[in-house]
């Protein structure tokens, strides 16, 4: 019976040591590894926000140009050659059914 008690006590000590070891590993992770991970994550988020800001700004600028054309009644034939070429090149790349619905 005594050997069972010693075995149980030994198992409890092992479990306590393992739990302490786990807590130490967690502390090392949060003190050493996590800041590096979060720094990279923050940098990636920053680039994504910057990309979205630039994309939105350009989209709004292009829409403003076409809205101004529409407001002033500028026809396709009245546009400069470069603008007409750009419009035609853009039309070739997009689905015409989707363009007609917009």
N, C-alpha and C positions, 0 to 999 in steps of 0.2 A: 504494500500500500504506500509506503514511503517513497518508493521509486516512481510511482504514478504522480505523487505530489511534486517531486523534483522535476519530473518531465513536464508537468503542467506549468510549473513556475518558470522553467527554462523556455517553454513556448511563449509564455507571457512576456518574458524579457526580450525574446527575439522579436516579437510583435512590436513591443515598445521601441526597440532599437530601430526596427524598420520604419516605424512611423516617424521617429526623430530624423532618420536619414532622409525620408521623403520630404519632411519640412525643410531640411537644409537644402535639398535640391531645388525645391520651390523658391526658396529665398535667393539662391544663386541665379536661378532663371530670371526672377523679377528684378534683381539688382544688376545683372550683367547682360543677359541676352535680350530681355524684353525692351529695354530702351533702344537697342539697335534695330529691332524689329519695328517698333513704333516710329522710329525716325525714318526708316525706309517707307513705311506705310504713309506717313504724313507727307513725305516728298512726292510719292505717287499721287496722293489725293490733291496736292497742290498743282501738279502738272495737269491732272484731269480737270480741275476747276479752271485753270488758265486756258486749256484747250476749249472747254465749253464756252467760256467768255468770248474768246476770239471767234469761234464759230457762230455764236449768236449775234455778235456785232456785225460780222460780214453778211450774214443772212438778212439782218434788218436793213443794212445799207443797200443791198441789192433790191430788196422789196421796196424800199423807199424810192429808188431810181425808177423802177417799173411803175410804181404808183404815180410818180410825177409824170411819166410818159402818158399814162392813162388819163390823168387829170387834165393835162394840156392837149390831149387828143393827138399826140404824135403817132403817126402811122409807121409801119415797118419801113416803107420806102423813104421816109424822111430821116431815118437814122443814118449815122455815118456808116461807111463800109465795114469798119472794124466791129461795130456793135451788131450789124446784121450778120456778119460771119460768126460772131460769138453766139448769137441766138440760134443760128442754124446748126452750129456744132453741138450746142446743148440739146437741141431737139433730137438730133441723131442718137444721142446717148440715153434718152429717156423713152419710156413707154408712152406712145401718143394717146392711148386711151386714158391713162392717168392724167395727162396734161389737159385733155379736153374736159374732164370732170372738175378740175380745179378752178 
